[in-house]
Amino acid sequence: MVGCVERYLLEKIESEGTIHITLIDPEKVTPASASRIAEKTRSSGTSAIMVGGSTFVSTAHLNSVVKAVKRTVKIPVILFPNNVTSISRYADAIWFMSLLNSADPYFLIGAQVLGAPLIKKFGLEPIPLGYIIVGDGGTAGVVGKAVPVPYNKPELAVAHALAAQYLGMRFVYLEGGSGAKRPVPPAMIRAVKHYIDIPLIVGGGIKNRGQALAAASAGASIIVTGNIVENVEAKRKVSEIVKSIRNFRT
């Protein structure tokens, strides 16, 4: 069953074309700085806030960050978990994600089995997501023991994405890795989008409007940026990205 946050995202994509989501890594911020980032990016047109990172952060600190963001903005706050310790009762929803090209069953299904009862207990909205690491993969690839899809093998990304759709996942995420030297190539995005019927999220290595525009024009439904929101120019950069991708229909 589609929940309120998922419906909101789908309606935003339908009405606005490609949308932007801001990723806040709780390990890199204080609650106060997270609040400032959320407000700046919201006012620049970001559609939701994702909270999560690739490495461990205390649940208490995560809760503080999520609560600070929730107090500041009224757009959805979605957890982007790396493990069961990344589940906070104070968020609106959680990407219920499986790292499809992990060599470790824990990241395919083990963490999900452990986390599911907590998600139910906290009343979080789970949004099924197929997560695919490509290229360098960054820290997420190392921690998740992924076998990254090479940038020059879009057919492998297509196969993973189709598997996600056929398993019933309702979003696919192509992840280039936080701070990646280059973003996911438009040719790979285009190939995946051609074959799947569900929204495609692209993140990792997108640092400017040109890269965001390339991803949107290739078929990304959602653009995620994280590192660029950590500096003082966050508001301007997010605003530029949002303006460049708006009205692209995927």
Secondary structure as UniProt FT lines:
FT   HELIX           4..16
FT   STRAND          19..24
FT   HELIX           26..28
FT   HELIX           31..43
FT   TURN            44..45
FT   STRAND          48..51
FT   HELIX           59..72
FT   STRAND          77..79
FT   HELIX           84..86
FT   TURN            89..90
FT   STRAND          93..99
FT   TURN            100..101
FT   HELIX           106..110
FT   HELIX           111..122
FT   STRAND          125..134
FT   TURN            135..136
FT   HELIX           138..143
FT   TURN            144..145
FT   TURN            151..152
FT   HELIX           154..166
FT   TURN            167..168
FT   STRAND          171..175
FT   TURN            178..179
FT   HELIX           186..195
FT   STRAND          200..203
FT   HELIX           209..218
FT   STRAND          222..225
FT   HELIX           227..230
FT   TURN            232..233
FT   HELIX           234..245
//
